Amino acid sequence: MSINKNALIRYQTLDRCFRNTGRMYFIEDLLEECNNALYEADFNNEGIQRRQLFNDIKFMESEQGWSIPLERIRFGKKMYYRYEDTSFSINNQPLNESEAEQIKSALQILSRFFGTPQFEWVNEMIPMLETKFGLIPREDKIISFEGNIKLAGLHHLTPLFNAITNRRVLIVEYKDFKSEHSYEITFHPHYLKQFNNRWFAFGLNEDAQVPNWNLALDRIESIKETDVKYQNSTINWEEYFSDLIGVTRPVGIEVQEIVLQFTSEVAPYVVTKPLHSSQKEQNTDSGLEVKINVIPNFELEKLILSFGEQVKVIAPISLKERIAERIKLAKNSYSC
């Protein structure tokens, strides 16, 4: 049984209902929830009938599906449905046979773009997907990818992506590193970006009227949709990040030419892995001089500091002094 878009919407809806201990979902309720979800995704969708719903449940319980641990609990003359283990979710399970076959088919299509200009990402994506999803018949691992297994908030990625795609406004409960308690904002999500193995959502904070509000997904505590009218972004996000390293854009700071001097030992690394797309370099008697045009921010400072004694800031003076001060503070931390 193949899984198309409408089927996936129904399975995700049923999964949510089966995990909800705060309500009894009878077959009529499940049918209504599925049809509501289908209608929200496509106003022209006519929904499904009871027979299709029973087939969906049967598939979810099968080995071809997710072998869900579903209980049918009597309540008077009726029966409601709930997971035996309410911590169970189809999103936490390995790929089922249908999903694996669909991914294999998709990979076959993607493989046609190997080596094609503008599709360089395919070269990295295909082995990653094959390895992550166990689509290669090998017992021993032959490739490893960088990742943060303790990273929180990844389950918010799909709801945020869907909200951007479907132009939905969200009520986000958020707790930043500086706040003792969480708080809610009305958020119009516009863009998702990954940096340094963390995901960030950018959009309009309607309460503060800030169009480029930044939310780290691992600091989001909950997300729920609202019926507030969605406001499209006027920001070209590709351009927004073009003169940045990282995701932080300080207010009132313009693009500056950053001049750095690297030692000859680390120069080959900097040449083969540029700091920024604007990078220009030239060899000097003192090593490698690198120039980049970016907005100075916290992430740039962290990048410079990561090279330790193998880099020196030449310009601008304000950045040079800032890095020198941070090195001084770091040195004081090791003083007895």
N, C-alpha and C positions, 0 to 999 in steps of 0.2 A: 504494500500500500504506500503510494507516494505521498509526500507531505507538501501540499501547496500552501499558498499564503493564507487562504481562508481556513484551511484545516489547522494550520499553526495557531491562528488567532483563537480558534475554538479550544485547542488543547491547552493553551496558556490560560484561557479563561476558566476552564474546568479545573486546572491545577490550582488556580487562585481560590476557587470556591471550595475545593476539597480540603485546603489548608486552613480555611477560616473556621475557627471554633466558636466565633461569636454569633453564628447564624446557622440554622438548619436549612440546607438546600435540598428541596424535593425536586423531582424530575421536571416539574413545571418551572421551578425557579432556575434550574440549570439551563433549560431551554431559553428562558427569557434573557439570562445573562449572556449566553452565547450570541443570540440574535442582536442584542444591544451592542455587543462588541463588534460584530460584523457590520452593523449599520454605522457605527462611529468610524470604522475604517473605510467604508464605502456607502454613501447614502443610497446608491442604487441596488445595494445587496438586498435580496428578498428573504434572506435567512434560511434556516433549516427546519425540518420537521422532527418529530420524536424518533422516527426510525434512524435518521442520521445520527442523532444524539446517542442512541444506544450503541450504534456502530463505533462512534468515537470512543465511548467508554470501554467497549470491548477491545478496541485496538490499544488503548492506553494500558490495559491490564495484560496484554499479550507480551511475549518475549520480543516480538517484532517492534513493539512500542517501548514502554518503559517499565513494564511489570509493576505497575503502581499497586500499593497495598491498600485497596479500597474496601471500606466497610459499608454495608447497607443496614441502616439502623431503623428498626420499627418505631413509629410514633403514632399510636392509635391505629387507624387503618391504612396509614401512609408510610412511606419509607424515605429517609433522607440519606445523603451520601457524604462520607468524610473519610479522610485518610486515617488508617489505624495509627500511624506515626505522623503527627501534624508537622513535624520538622522535615518530612519528605517533600521533595519537589522534583519535577521532571528536569528542571534547570540544573540540578545538582548531580544528575545521572550521566553515565557514559553515553556515547552516541548509540542510538539504536540502529538496526540494520538499514532501515529506510533512509535515515539521515546520512549514514556512512556512504550509501550508494549515491545519494544526491551530491555529496561533497566530492566523491570520486569523479562524477560526471562534470562538475564545475571545474575541477582541477584539469581535466582533459581539455576543456575549452581554454582555460588560462594558459596551459602549456603552449598553445599555438602562438602566444605573444612573446615567448622567450627571445631575448635579444632585440626586441623591437624598440626603437626610440620612444621615450615617454612611458614605457612599460617596464622600466628597470626594477620596479618594486615587485614584479612578478617573480623575478629570480630569487628573491628572499622569501616571498610569501608561500610559494609552492612547497619547498622543503619544510617550512615551519608548520603548515597545515598538515602535511603528511605525517610529520613526527608527532605533533600535538594530539592528533585524532587517531593515532595508531593505525594509519592506513598502509603502512609498510610492513610486510610480513617478516619482521626481524625481532629476535628476543633481546639483542644487545643494542644499546643506543649508539648512534654514530654521529649525532649532531646535538648541540646544546645551544639554547637561546637564553639571553639575559632576561631576568624577570624578578619580580618581588612577590614571593608566595604569601607574604603577610599583608600585602596591600589591601586595605579596606576600600569599600565603596564601588567596586567594579560592577556590582549588581545594579547600580544606578545608571550605568552607561547606556543600556538598551532603552530604558524609559526616557532618558534625556534625548537620545538619538531620535526616537519615535516622536517626541514632543516637537523637536525641530522640524522633522519631516512633515508632521501633520499640523504644525502651527498651533500648538497648545500652550497655554499659560499654566505655570506650576506654582503651587505653594510649597516652598522649600524650607524645611527646618534645618538650620545650619548652626554649627558650633566651631568658630575659628579658634586658633591657638591662643588668642589673647583674651577670649571671653570665658567667664566662669560658667555661664549658662547658655543654652542654645536659644536661637531666636528665629522668627519666621520672616521670609521676604516673598513678595510676589514677583516671580521671575519669568521673563520671556526669553527662553533659551535660543541662541542663534548659532553657536559654534562650539565644537569640541576640539581640544588639542591635547596631545600627549607630550610630556617633557620629563626627562629623567625618570622614566618608569612610573610617572604619576599622570592622572588624567585631570583636565580642567574644563569646566563649562563656562562659556562667556555669553553674556546677554544683557538685557535691560533689567535693572532693578527698578521696578515701577515705584516702589515706596520712596527711594532716594533719588529717582530720576537720573540714574547713572547708566549710560548706554553700553558701557564696556565692563560691567561688573564681572568679577572673577570668582568662581566657586571651585575649590578643590573637591573632587568627588569623595575622597576619603574623609572629609569633614562634614559631608551631608548625612543627616540622621534620618530624614524621611522626605518623600516626594508625593504630592497628590495633585491631581488636575483640578482646575477651576474653570468656570465658564466666562472668565474675563476675556475681552476681545484681544486677540494677539496683535502685537505691533512688530512689523518687520524691521530688520536692522538696516541702517543706512551706512554701515561700516563695511568696507571691503577688507575682510579678515586676512586675506593673503597679504595685502599691502600692510595691514596693521602689524603683522609679525615680521615683515620683511627686514626691518631695521632693529630687530630685537634678538638678543640671546636669552632664551627662556620665555617666560610668560608675563613678567612684570613690566608695566609701562609707567614710569614715574610721571606725575603731572607736571607740566611746564618745562620738561627737559627736552632739548632738541638733539638731533643726530650730531654726533661728534666724531672726528677722526681719532681713533685710538691707535697709538704707536707703541709696539712692544718689541723688546729685544730678547730673543731666545738664544740659549747656548747651542753650540754646534752638536752636542749630544742629543738634544731633543728636537732639533730642527727637522730631521726627516719625518718625524711623527706629525709635526705641525703642518708640513707641506702636504702629506698624504691624507691628513684628516683636518681640513681647514676649520678654523674657529667660527667662521661665518662666510656666507656666500659672497660678501664684498671683499674678501681677503686678497691682499696683494703682498708679495714678499720679495725680498732681495737679500742676497748674501753680502755681509760686510766683514771687516776684520774682526769684529767682536762676536760674530755669529749670524743669526738670521733676524732681519728686521721685518716685522709684520705690521701692516696697516689694515684696519677694518673700520667701516663706517656704521656705527650703531649708537643707540641711546644707552648711556651708562646706567646699569641697574644692579640689583643684588646678585643676579645670576652671573653677570659678567665678572663681578668681583670674585665670586666663588670659583669661577673657571680659572681666572688668573692665579688665585691662591693655590689651586690644585697643582700647578707646576712648580711650586716651592721656589727653591733658589735658582731654578733653571730659566726664569723669566724676570725681566725688569720692565716696569712701565716708564716709557719715555715721555709720553704726552697723552692727554692733557695734564697739567700740573695738579688740578683738583683730584683727579683719579690717582695720580702718583702718590699724593699725600694721604689719600684715603687708604690705599693699600699699605703704605708704610705704617700708618697708625694701627691697622689690623694686625700686621706682623708684630708690631711692638706689644700689642695686647696679648697676642698668642705667646710671645716670648715670656711675658710676665707671668703667664699661667704656669710655666715650668720653673719659675724661680722658687728656690727654697726659702 
